Amino acid sequence: SKSRGPAAFREAVQRLLSRAETDAAPAMIAAALALRATRDAADGGLRFGMGADDDLVRASVILESSDGPIIERISAHNSCAMAYAERWLWEIADGQYALAMQLAPEPSPPWTLTAER
């Protein structure tokens, strides 16, 4: 049985970050940093208060200038939005969600669910 919980989540995020750095994939580095900045990845102590904020700022800056696969960039913006929302920074979170939506293909791919279906 696989372990679950905050420790397992932190380990998975660290593996994602290591792989993204090895692959030189800036959007996935940003996604991993944003995920590491969430409460689920933090131990709830000082790490969440200071180091996590550093991770989130770094993720946001990377996304401003990075290119790469659209799905990776959308995922990274969504991860940043969730981390900002946890800090009650709603306007910044909304901005990240808006950036993710701008990247979404038009028309929507056939595998997405829409209200019309």
Secondary structure, 3 states (H helix, E strand, C coil): CCCCCHHHHHHHHHHHHHHHHHHCCHHHHHHHHHHHCCCCCCCCCHHHHCHHHHHHHHHHHHHHHCCCCHHHHHHHHHHHHHHHHHCCCHHHHHHHHHHHHHHCCCCCCCCCCCCCC
